[in-house]
C-alpha cells in the first residue's frame, strides 16, 4: 500500500511567516500568514504539483521518509483518486487504450479520468482501479492528535 501523504518542511521567513517546501517536489513551495493557513496552502500546493505531473505524464516520486521537524501533508481528495489510477497504470504498464478495453469504454473516457481538470465520479475511478486489482482505502485520523503533533514540532 502506497500512502498518499508527503513530508513538508515548515520554516519561518525573516518576518516569521511560515514557508513550506516539499523535499520530493523541489519546485513546489508556498506559505501562509499563520501555521494553520500554511498547512492548508501546503495541501493545495501538493495537489497542484501532483496534478501538473499527471497532466505532463511525469514520474511522481514515492514519499520520502519524514525527518525531524517535518510535517506530513496529505494529497487532497480532489486529486487522490486520479493519482492512484495514474500510479497503478504506470506500475502495471497499462495504456489508456488497454484500460478502456478492460472497462468497455472509449479511450477518451480513460483520458478524462486521468485529466486533473476534469471532474470524475469516484465510482468510475474505483471501477477502473478494480479492474487493475487495486482499491482506494480512506483513513480517518484524529485531528486533535495531529494538532498536538504540530505543536510539539513547533516547540
Secondary structure per residue as TSV (DSSP state, phi and psi in degrees):
chain	resnum	aa	ss	phi	psi
A	1	X	-	360.0	129.3
A	2	X	-	-100.0	119.7
A	3	X	-	-71.3	141.3
A	4	X	-	-100.6	65.6
A	5	X	E	-151.3	135.7
A	6	X	E	-124.7	145.0
A	7	X	E	-75.3	147.3
A	8	X	E	-139.3	149.6
A	9	X	E	-102.8	129.1
A	10	X	E	-113.6	111.0
A	11	X	E	-129.3	139.7
A	12	X	E	-74.3	144.2
A	13	X	-	-84.1	-170.8
A	14	X	T	-63.8	-19.2
A	15	X	T	-98.9	-0.8
A	16	X	S	93.4	-2.3
A	17	X	-	-71.4	128.1
A	18	X	E	-67.9	126.3
A	19	X	E	-107.8	133.5
A	20	X	E	-113.8	131.3
A	21	X	E	-130.3	155.0
A	22	X	E	-118.0	116.8
A	23	X	T	-61.8	-28.2
A	24	X	T	-83.0	-15.4
A	25	X	E	-133.6	80.5
A	26	X	E	-56.1	-26.3
A	27	X	E	-87.7	-5.3
A	28	X	E	-93.5	121.6
A	29	X	E	-154.1	154.2
A	30	X	E	-155.9	-175.5
A	31	X	E	-155.1	-176.9
A	32	X	E	-160.7	163.7
A	33	X	S	-68.8	-40.3
A	34	X	S	-130.6	170.0
A	35	X	H	-59.2	-42.9
A	36	X	H	-60.3	-44.2
A	37	X	H	-65.7	-39.5
A	38	X	H	-62.0	-38.9
A	39	X	H	-66.8	-41.8
A	40	X	H	-62.9	-43.2
A	41	X	H	-64.8	-35.8
A	42	X	H	-63.7	-40.9
A	43	X	H	-62.6	-44.5
A	44	X	H	-65.0	-42.5
A	45	X	H	-61.5	-44.4
A	46	X	H	-61.1	-44.2
A	47	X	H	-60.8	-41.1
A	48	X	H	-66.8	-42.2
A	49	X	H	-69.3	-36.5
A	50	X	H	-67.9	-42.7
A	51	X	H	-59.0	-42.0
A	52	X	H	-64.1	-40.9
A	53	X	H	-62.3	-41.9
A	54	X	H	-64.8	-48.0
A	55	X	H	-60.4	-34.7
A	56	X	T	-92.8	5.2
A	57	X	T	55.1	41.4
A	58	X	-	-95.9	161.5
A	59	X	-	-65.6	139.9
A	60	X	-	-112.0	119.7
A	61	X	-	-68.7	151.8
A	62	X	-	-65.1	146.5
A	63	X	-	-62.8	132.4
A	64	X	-	-77.2	160.2
A	65	X	-	-62.6	143.5
A	66	X	-	-70.9	140.8
A	67	X	-	-111.7	163.0
A	68	X	T	-53.5	132.8
A	69	X	T	89.1	-10.6
A	70	X	E	-90.0	160.8
A	71	X	E	-122.0	149.5
A	72	X	E	-89.3	130.6
A	73	X	E	-114.5	121.5
A	74	X	E	-76.4	147.9
A	75	X	-	-65.5	129.2
A	76	X	-	-65.0	149.4
A	77	X	H	-58.8	-31.2
A	78	X	H	-63.7	-18.1
A	79	X	H	-122.9	-8.5
A	80	X	H	-59.9	-44.2
A	81	X	H	-65.2	-41.2
A	82	X	H	-66.3	-38.8
A	83	X	H	-63.1	-45.0
A	84	X	H	-59.5	-43.8
A	85	X	H	-66.6	-45.2
A	86	X	H	-58.9	-47.8
A	87	X	H	-64.2	-41.2
A	88	X	H	-65.6	-43.7
A	89	X	H	-62.3	-42.5
A	90	X	H	-66.1	-43.3
A	91	X	H	-60.7	-41.7
A	92	X	H	-92.1	0.4
A	93	X	T	56.4	45.1
A	94	X	-	-98.1	127.3
A	95	X	-	-83.8	164.8
A	96	X	H	-57.5	-41.8
A	97	X	H	-63.4	-41.5
A	98	X	H	-66.5	-42.4
A	99	X	H	-65.8	-40.2
A	100	X	H	-63.3	-37.9
A	101	X	H	-62.2	-45.5
A	102	X	H	-65.0	-34.0
A	103	X	H	-85.5	-16.0
A	104	X	T	72.9	35.4
A	105	X	S	-127.9	169.5
A	106	X	-	-70.8	154.7
A	107	X	H	-62.0	-30.7
A	108	X	H	-63.5	-29.6
A	109	X	H	-64.3	-43.7
A	110	X	H	-66.1	-41.6
A	111	X	H	-58.0	-41.4
A	112	X	H	-67.9	-36.0
A	113	X	H	-59.5	-34.6
A	114	X	H	-89.5	-9.5
A	115	X	-	-78.9	114.2
A	116	X	T	-62.5	-20.0
A	117	X	T	-92.4	2.0
A	118	X	S	-112.1	126.2
A	119	X	-	-70.0	127.6
A	120	X	-	-125.8	132.0
A	121	X	-	-64.3	139.8
A	122	X	H	-59.8	-30.8
A	123	X	H	-62.4	-36.9
A	124	X	H	-69.1	-40.7
A	125	X	H	-65.6	-41.2
A	126	X	H	-65.6	-37.4
A	127	X	H	-63.7	-43.1
A	128	X	H	-64.3	-43.8
A	129	X	H	-64.3	-36.7
A	130	X	H	-61.8	-42.8
A	131	X	H	-68.6	-14.7
A	132	X	T	-98.8	6.3
A	133	X	T	79.4	23.0
A	134	X	-	-127.5	166.0
A	135	X	-	-150.7	157.8
A	136	X	-	-96.5	131.8
A	137	X	-	-114.7	127.3
A	138	X	-	-96.8	135.7
A	139	X	-	-112.3	147.4
A	140	X	-	-115.4	118.1
A	141	X	-	-101.2	156.1
A	142	X	-	-79.1	111.5
A	143	X	H	-61.6	-35.0
A	144	X	H	-62.9	-41.1
A	145	X	H	-64.5	-39.8
A	146	X	H	-63.9	-42.4
A	147	X	H	-63.5	-42.1
A	148	X	H	-60.0	-42.6
A	149	X	H	-62.2	-42.0
A	150	X	H	-64.6	-42.9
A	151	X	H	-64.9	-40.7
A	152	X	H	-62.3	-37.7
A	153	X	H	-69.9	-29.8
A	154	X	H	-78.5	-20.4
A	155	X	-	-77.5	360.0
